[in-house]
Every structure is written in structure tokens, then in C-alpha cells.
């Protein structure tokens, strides 16, 4: 067996194993998560190469037969992988099956020796289509990189919602719909509209942001209540230790409820209060893992707006160093 084929086979086995072991932890950057997902393309690219080159029996067939065989194999194996992942506690994703098919397509139009049997026009058309699909599936990774760079530039602002891409930093909980809206804004032209449902818990979670808050004294969150009556919301903040604990107890994180009066409301949270929130330990403000704003068991749907979330009052350098000790 040729050395390069042994290398390809080894790479295939490693990529296949990574589908079931390893992966990104809860605090991983969004760009790393999106890059990790692209491993499906790499796996089926090398699998396709192994199927399309000797000594594989498929290598001697016509390009049409190769195309049907390799794409069918990729989609069937991709579905099987997702079913197995679901059984072992991982996420099942049809998008990953699509990535599997794109990887197989790339191997067909760029690596299969039989591709040369096609006319130049047909070959170039297939290659262009494959590259367009590759660009499409890589777009979330590019967006995550751009938004992470923007978050660094905006620091210590966590969200201002002036870019629609910021919405990717957030996720919804319960029956909640999130959108960027220009109806109401505290600063700039946009805020995040949070349409809350009547599930037990409904709200918005900030998942991706710079984790080290230790150099500041306060967290500021601005919320707008468009209703004519007050609405009670709860703010939950936790660190990496809480995320990784087997039992995520209520008294091991920051939880506080606030009454939102009609109009704009500003919630200010002391970072010292945050650090002291867990019982029996100090929250690690250098490794904050999540921020949630939610309501509990609403009698009817409600809407709030969130804008201008930022850290304020930088600590003097001497105090910062003392808190690290």
C-alpha cells in the first residue's frame, strides 16, 4: 500500500473517532465550535478519496456510477453517524449530514481520476457548484470569527445589537423568539426584541462573550418594557465551575429578580456581589460562562427589549492584581 494512502487512511480513522470522542466544551469560542463542525467535510473528503482510488472496486467504474455510489454512501453513513451520536448523548444534526455530502462531492469533482472523463464544461460546473456549497457551509465559521473580533473591539460592551450578527451570541430558552429590532433603542438604532412565551421558563441567554470580567466593578443591563404594567424578570449569571458541576445547584450561581416598570429600566449588578453569590465559594469572575434573562410561567405572552449590556468602572491596576492573588 502506498505511503500516501496509509496516511489518508490514518487521517480517516482519526477524523471518524473525533465524531464520538472529544469535542468542544460549554465555554468554547463560537468560531472553534463552527470550525469543529467542518470536520464532517474533511472526513468525507478523505473517505471519498479512498473509495474513488485503487484498490477500491468503485475506482474502475464510470464517473456516473461513482457519483451515485459515493454520494449515497455519504448520506447513508452520515445518517447512521447522527443516529449513533444521538444514542450516546450528542446532538443529532441534519446539517452535519449535509456537510458529509459536501465532503463527498468535493472528493468526486476534485480527486476522482474519472472526473477527467467529463467534458471541461461539465467538470468546471460541478467544481464551481461544490465550491459554492463549501462556501455556504463555511459561512457560519466566518461570521463567528468576524463577530468575535467585533466583540473584542467593543469591549467592555457585551452587546449593543447594532449588528445583526450579534444575535448569534445569544440563544433562546423556552418559547422565546429573538430578533434585532429598530422600534426601540436606548443608544444607536437597534435593540434585541425578546418575545416571551408562556413556558415554565422563557428568556434569552448570552452564550458567547469575553469571559474575564475581573477588571471591572459593575455589570449594566438596560431593558425596555413596552407594556403598561410591571414585569418581573430574573437575571442568572454563572461561571465555568458551575457549568461543569454535576449538580448545578441554585445557590451555586447568581440569581436575582427585578421588576421592570413600563419604559426603560437599568439593572446594575456589582461584580463583588456576583463573586459572593455562590454558597461556600467565590464565583470566578475571570471565567464567567453564561448570562440569562428570563421570566417564569407568564400568564400570557409578553415582549421586552434588551440594549446596551456592558461592564463599567474599571478597577485600578493595583486592586486588579490583589484580586488575582
Secondary structure, 3 states (H helix, E strand, C coil): CCHHHHHHHHHHHHHHHHCCCCCCCCCCCHHHHHHHHCHHHHHHHHHHHHHHCCCCHHHHCCHHHHHHHHHHHHHHHHHHHHHHHHHCCCCCCHHHHHHHHHHHHHHHHHCCHHHHHCCHHHHHHHHHHHHHHHHHHHHHHHHHHHHHHHHHHHCCEEECCCCHHHHHHEEEECCEEEEEECCCCCCCCCEEEEEECCCCEEEEEECCCCCCCCCEEEEEEEEEECCCCCEEEEEEEEEHHHHHCCCCCHHHCEEEEEEECCEEEEEEEEHHHHHCCCCCCCCCCCCEEEEEEEEECCCCCEEEEEEEEEEEEECCHHHHHHHHC
